[in-house]
Amino acid sequence: MVFESLAEKLQNTLGKLKGKGKLSEKDVKNAMREVKLALLEADVNFKVVKNFINTVKERSIGQEVMESLTPGQQVIKIVNEELTKLMGESESKIEFAPNPPTVIMMCGLQGAGKTTTSGKLGALLKKKGKRPLLVACDVYRPAAIKQLQVVGDKVDIPVFAMGNKQSPVDIAKAALEHGKKHGNDLIIIDTAGRLHIDENLMEELQNIKSEVNPNEILLVLDAMTGQDAVNVAETFDNKLGINGVVLTKLDGDARGGAALSIRAVTDKPIKFVGLGEKLDQLEPFHPDRMASRILGMGDVLSLIEKAQASIDDKKARELEKKLRNQEFTFEDFLDQLEQMKNMGPLSQILEMIPGMGSKQLKNLNVDDKELVKIESIIQSMTKAERVNPNIIDGSRRKRIAKGSGNKIQDVNRLLKQFKETKKMMKKFSGLEKSMKKKGKFNFPMFK
């Protein structure tokens, strides 16, 4: 889970307040002490923590909370609002040039994931109708140009490269002209990084900036480095003037110090976050949604957006019809699994559901390997078996188990679950018909 340890501590602390009918000033102060410790342990900047706690405490012991019917919930609401404010209040979007092409310059230290992020960003904006061009300006790191070309091939985006003998400034200038000639309305420049900040790196980036005049300078930072990431952001902003930050490896960051500190320390927004290694796992950063997820309130909007992007509308309507008529087969099940996998890891999907806080997710065995196992079992069935599972006798079960590399018990379990699901759908469908006849309500899922 994103921010797992921080989320768990905050949810536990604030959960204690929720059940109280009345809150004293002492209750609030004790809770804020725990929140303060949780934030400091999460490697959030000390000054940021101090200001955050003072603001929440001041608002929480005010009249609106103490005289409220549900003071605990009011405090949680205040924490949610202040967390959102801390991370930037609302989504910060890319500023596209009124006259294309828009030039985005990617910068950062080595190892933060700059090259992969350049490809991810190109793929994300390509889906929104842009025609991106990736530019290989890292002429120092071995195989950096090749890496960008491989990434470009995977996301079907052209890569402009001139080898490692030309200067990065000349490459950037030539790429801009190339993009204009070939109708690319978005130029993403992948620049060189270093293992640490030095004058040569900054001078080169400043020279590229002055030559191509980028619309956006995005700093790519590894979220798992915590306060180091914030210090790097400060230095890059002072030397170069960045427009925003892309936080990578946020899915592996159980603490959250960088995400909660960057905006307050640098006054620069987090524009995108990387939530996995796959090239489609880059998302716009929504402070309000992230605050809700940290506090276990879910993130329904992101869940809906993921579903809309991943699930075929026509197939969904066909599936609804099949469910109504009890014609759902393992072929349909396999298709649904594929679409579900496109939405991302199960743990990330579940944490978007309201009420599925860190405590519930901890007790729930969320394992994407189970989906792979189910998929392998279904794929080991013949087409006739998928359409009509009733023909799967003992010998067929043995063959399916062997072919999928699973146990016969796994095959039996899946067949039993499938049968029970069909029975349940039949009951719902029958109940809906009965309600319609009596002139009562309809179930929304069967409309």
N, C-alpha and C positions, 0 to 999 in steps of 0.2 A: 504493500500500500504506500502511496505517496505520503511522505511525512509521518510514517507509521508510529514511531515512538513519541513524537510531539503530539500527534492527534490523540493517541491513547491517554496520555497524561492530562491533556486539556479536557477531554471528554469525561474522564473520571472525576476531575476536580469540579467541573461545572455541573456534572450530574448530581453531585451531593447537594448543590443549591436548589436544584429543580424541585426536589420533593418537599422543601420547607415551606410552610404556610406563611411564615414571617421571617424577615432577615434583619439581623442587627448589623451595626457598623463593624462589629468584631467579626461576624461571619464573612462579610465582604473582604475585610483586610486579610483574614486567614486564607481565603480562596485566592486572593491576588498574590499572596506570598508564594503559593504553590504554582500559580500561573507564571510568575516571575522566574522561579527555579526551572520550570519546564522550558521556557524560552531561552534561558541562559545555557541550559544543557543542550538545546538544539543549535547552539552556536550562533544565536542572533546577537547582533551588535549591542553592547552594553547600553549605550546612550539611547538606542531605539527601544530597548526593553524598558528602560527607566521612564521615558516619555509615554510609552504605551500604557504601562501600569498606572501611572499618575492620572492619565486621561480617563481610563476605564474606572478607576477607583472614585474619582471625582464625580463622574456621571452616575455611578452605581449607588452612591450614598445620597443622591439627590432625592427630591420629593417624589418625582415621577416613578421611582423604583420602590422606595420604602412604603409608599401608600398604595402600591399596586396590589391587585388580587393575586397575581402570580409573580412575585418579586424575583424569584430564581430565574424564571424564563426571561424576564426583563434584562437581567444581568447578562444572560447568554446572548440576547439580542444585541446588547451594547458591545460585547466582545466581538461578535460577528461583524458589526458595523465598523469597529475600529481595526479589526484585522484586514477587512476589505480596503479601508482607507490607507492602511500601512503598505499594502501591495499595489496601490495605484487607483483604487475605486472602480475604474472601468477599463475595458479592452483598449489597448493602444494599437492602432492599425498602421500599416505601411502607408507612407505618403507618396502616392504615385505622381509622376511628373505630368503637368498639363499637356506638354508636348513630348511624346515618347522619343527615345527610350528612357525608362526609369533605371537609374544606376544604383545598385546596392553593393556596398563594399563590406565584405566580411573580414573581421579581424579578431585576434585573440592569441593566446599562448598555445604552444604545441601541446597536443594531447587532449584538447578540449572538445575536439570533434568538428572542427571548422569545415573541412572538406566534405564530410558526409552531410553536415547540416546545410551546406550550400546546395547540395543535390536535393535534400528533403524540402528546402524552401522553394526551389525551382519547381518541384513536383506539386507542392501544395498550391502555388500560384498558377501553375499550368491548368489545374483543375478549375480555376476561377476565370479561365479564358485568356491568360497571358501567354506570350510566346517567348519563353526565356532562353538566354544564352549563358552558359557557364564559362568562366574565364580562368585559365590556369596561370596564376601569377606567383605561385610558390615555386621558385626555381632552385631552392636550396635543399629542401628535404628530399632524400632519395625516394623515387617512385611516387612523389606527390602528384605529378602531372598524370601519370598512369592511373592512380587511384581516382582522380576526378573523372577521367575518361570512362573508367569502369562504372562509376556511379551514374554518369551521364547516360551511358548505354542502358542501364537498368531502368531509369525513369524516362528514357526516350527523349533526352534533351541534348542538343548539340553542345560540344565543348570547343572553345577557341584556345589553341595552344601554339606557342612558337618555340617549344623546346626550352632548355635551361641555359642557353647562351645569351639570350636577350635580357635586357633589364626589365623588371616588373613594370616600371613606368611606361616603357615603350609598348609592352604587351597590352597593358590596359588601354592605352590610346588607340592602338591598332584594333583591339576588340570592339571599341566603341564605334569606329568607322565600319567595321565588318557587320556589326549588329544593325546599324542604320541601313546599310545596303541590302541586308537579307531579311528585313522586316521583323527583327526581334525587338519587341517593345519593353523587354526587361533584361538588363545585363547584371549578372551576379558575379562579382569578382572575388575569387578565393585567394586571399593574400597569404604570405608566409608568416609563420609564428616562430617563437623562440621558446626555450625551456624557462627563460626568465625575461623580464623587461630590460631592454638595453637601448642605448641611444641610436644604434644603427637601425634597429627594427622601427623605432618611432620616426626616424628621419625618412626611411623608405615609405612608410605609410602616409606621412605628411606630403611627400612628393607625389604619390599616386592621387591623394585627395586634391591637391592643387591642380593637377593636370586634367582629371576627368570630372571633378566637381560632383561627387555622388549625391543623390537625393537622400540616401539613408546610409549611415555607417552603423552596422550592427556588431556588437561585441559578443562573441561566443564564449560562454563560461561553463565550466564543469560544476554543476550544483553541489557535487559531493565534497568540494574543497571548502565549503562554508565561508568563513571570514576571509580566507585568502582570495576567494572569488570577488568579494566586496572590495578588497584593497586593490586588486587588479583593475576592477571597474573604475575606481576613483582615478587611478593613474592614467588609464587610457582616455578617460573623459577629459582630464586636465591637459593632456598632450595633444589629443586628436579631436575631441568634441564628438562624442558618440550620440546617436539618436535613440538607441535602445539596446536591449540585451536579449540574447537567446540563451536560455538555461538548458544545457544538455544533461542527460542522465538523472533527470528528476525522479524517474521511477525507482532508482536505486538509492535515493536520498531519504533516509528515515528521519533525518533531523529537520531540515528546512531552513537553516540559518541564512543561506544566500538569498532565497526567494523572499524571506521576510525582512531582509535588511537593505537590499540594493536600492529600492525606490527611495527609502527614507534617507540613506546616506548620500546617494549620487543625484537624486531627483531625476533619474532616467528610468523609463518604464521597462518592464519585462514584456517583450512583444510576442515571443514564442517560447514554448517549452518542448524538449525532447523527452518522450515517454517510452522509449524502447529503441532497439537497434534497427528495426525495419525502416525502410525508406518512406513509409507512409505514417510513421509515428512521430510527427511534429505537429503541434497544435497551437492555435492562437491562445494567448494567456488571458484568462478572465479572472481578475482578482476576487470578484464577488462569488464566483462559482468555487474557486479554490478555498476560500474561507469557509464556505458551507461544507465542503468535503472534509476539511480539517476538523470541524466541529461535529461531524457525523450527521449532517443534515442532508447529505446527498447532493446530486448535481443533475437534476432532471433535464435541464436544457441541453447539456452536453450529451446526455444519453440519447435524447431524441435526435440530435444532429448526427450522432454516430449511426443510429439506426437508419435515418433517412439516406445517409451517404452509402451505407453498406447493403441495405436490403432492397431488392428489386420489387417495385410497387406492384407490377403485374403478377409476379410469382406469389406475392403476399395475398392478393385477391384470389388467385387460383387455390392457394393453400386453405384459405378461409372456407371456400366452397367445398373442398374435399373433407375438411374437418366436420362441416355440417352434415355431410352425407356419409360419414364414416368410411371415406375412400382413401384415407391417409395411409401411405405405404412407407417402407424403408427407403425407397427412392427419394420420396419427399423429405424424409428425415435427414438423409445424407445432404440434400440440397440446403436444408436449413442449417445444418452444422457448418457447412462451407461459408454461408453468409454470416453466421455468428462469429466464426473465426476472424472474418474481415473486420469486425468491430474492435478487435484487440484482445489482450489477455483478460480472462474471466475475472481476475481480482480487480482490475481497473474498472470493469463494467459494473461489478457488484458494489463497489464503493461509491458509485454515482446514485445508488438507490437510497432514498431517505430512510433513516433508521438503521442502515447497515454501517454502523460505526466500527471503529478499530476493534472493539471488544467482540462484536458479533463475527467479524471477518477472521479474528484470531481463532475463534472456536470452530469456524467452518473450514473444512478441508477443501480449499480451492486449488484444484490441480488441473492445468490445461492438458496434462498427459491423459486424463480420463477421456477427454474429447477425442484425442488421437486413437485411444484404444477402441472406443465405440466406432469411430470411422473405419478402422482396420477390420473390425468384425463385419460391418455392413459390406465393405468392399470385397470381402472373401465369400459373400453370398452370390449365388447366380441371380440373374435378373428375375427368373421365375420365383425364387425364394424371397427376394425383396418385395415383390408385388404381393405374394401370398405366403406369409410366414408360417401358415398352418401346415404346410407340406414339410417343414423342417423337422424330421424325425431324429432319432438318436445317432444314426450313422452320419447324417448331414451335419449335425451339431459338432460331431467329432472332427469332420473334415474342415468345417468353418474355423474351429478353434485352432487346428493345426496350421491352416493356411494364413491365419492372422497373427500367429505367434502368441495366442492367449490360451487360458484354461477353458475347459468346457463349462465350468461354473460361471465364467464371465459371459459366455454366450447365452447360457440359461437365464442369467440375471437380466440381460438386455431384452431378451424375448419376453420375459415376464413383465418388465416395465412397459414395454411397447403395448402389450396386451391390455394392461391396466389403464394406460393412457387412452386407448381407443374406447374402453368401457366407460371411462369418465366422460369422454367427449359425447358418447351416445346418450348418457344420462342428462348432460347439459342440454343437448339438442332436443331431447324428449321433453324436458322441463320447459324449454322455451316455447315449443309448439303448444303445450298445455296452457301456458300463460297467455299466449296469443288468442287461443280459443275462448278463454275466460275474460278476455279484454283487459288483462292486467299489463304489467310492464314487460319490456323486452330486455334481454341481456345485451349490453353495448357490444360485446365481442362477437355477437351473432347478427348484428345489424347489417 
